[in-house]
Amino acid sequence: MMLCARQWAAMGLCAVLAGCGVAPLQPVKTPIPVECRVQRPTRPAMPTDTLAPGVDLDRFSAAAMAEIELREGYERELNAALELCVAPLAEAQKAGAKTWR
């Protein structure tokens, strides 16, 4: 009786282990992080940084408006550089690969 129970236990264990080996292999698509090699745009000299202390309001407001224009241009350059770095990740996401975040 005990021998029969051991044989059934051994056969059950073999069946369980055999079931683990039947699973089909699936390729895993994992993107590999790559360093972005885009030249970082240089920050322009801002007009308000060069103003002397105690400058009149007209000169300060003119410098501030010029600085806004410079900052917007600098932002566009930074966004363009960022888009070049992010573009390969976006293509990988469209292809169905998962990205690290």
C-alpha positions in Angstrom: 0.0 0.0 0.0 2.8 2.4 0.9 4.7 1.5 -2.2 1.7 2.2 -4.4 1.3 5.7 -2.8 4.9 6.5 -3.4 4.6 5.4 -7.0 1.6 7.6 -7.5 3.4 10.5 -5.8 6.4 10.0 -8.0 4.3 9.9 -11.2 2.4 13.0 -10.1 5.7 14.8 -9.5 7.0 13.7 -12.9 3.8 15.0 -14.5 4.1 18.4 -12.8 7.7 18.7 -13.8 7.0 17.6 -17.4 4.3 20.3 -17.6 6.9 23.0 -16.9 9.0 22.0 -19.9 6.2 22.2 -22.4 5.9 26.0 -22.3 6.9 27.6 -25.6 9.8 30.0 -25.7 8.9 33.6 -26.5 11.4 36.3 -27.6 11.6 39.2 -25.2 12.0 42.6 -26.8 13.7 44.9 -24.4 15.0 48.2 -25.6 18.6 49.0 -24.5 19.1 52.5 -23.3 21.5 54.4 -25.5 23.2 57.7 -24.7 21.7 60.6 -26.6 24.5 62.4 -28.5 22.8 65.6 -29.4 24.8 68.8 -28.9 23.3 70.8 -26.1 22.5 74.4 -27.2 24.5 77.1 -25.4 22.5 79.3 -23.1 22.5 82.9 -24.5 23.5 85.8 -22.3 20.4 87.4 -20.9 20.0 91.1 -21.2 18.8 91.6 -17.6 22.0 89.9 -16.3 24.1 92.8 -17.6 22.0 95.7 -16.3 23.6 97.9 -13.7 21.8 98.2 -10.3 19.4 101.1 -10.2 18.7 101.2 -13.9 15.5 103.1 -14.9 12.3 101.3 -15.5 12.2 101.8 -19.3 15.6 100.2 -19.8 14.7 97.3 -17.5 11.4 96.6 -19.2 13.1 96.7 -22.7 15.8 94.3 -21.5 13.1 92.0 -19.9 11.1 91.9 -23.2 14.3 91.1 -25.1 15.0 88.4 -22.6 11.6 86.8 -23.1 12.3 86.5 -26.8 15.7 85.0 -26.2 14.4 82.5 -23.7 11.6 81.4 -26.1 14.2 80.8 -28.8 16.4 78.9 -26.4 13.4 76.8 -25.4 12.7 75.9 -29.0 16.3 74.8 -29.4 16.2 72.7 -26.3 12.9 71.1 -27.3 14.3 70.3 -30.8 17.3 68.6 -29.1 15.0 66.7 -26.8 12.9 65.5 -29.7 15.9 64.1 -31.4 16.7 62.1 -28.2 13.2 60.9 -27.7 12.4 60.0 -31.3 14.0 56.5 -31.1 11.9 55.7 -28.0 8.7 56.8 -29.7 9.5 54.5 -32.6 10.1 51.6 -30.2 6.8 52.2 -28.5 5.0 52.2 -31.8 6.6 48.9 -32.6 5.2 47.5 -29.3 8.3 47.3 -27.2 8.1 48.3 -23.6 10.4 51.1 -22.5 12.0 51.6 -19.1 10.4 54.4 -17.0 
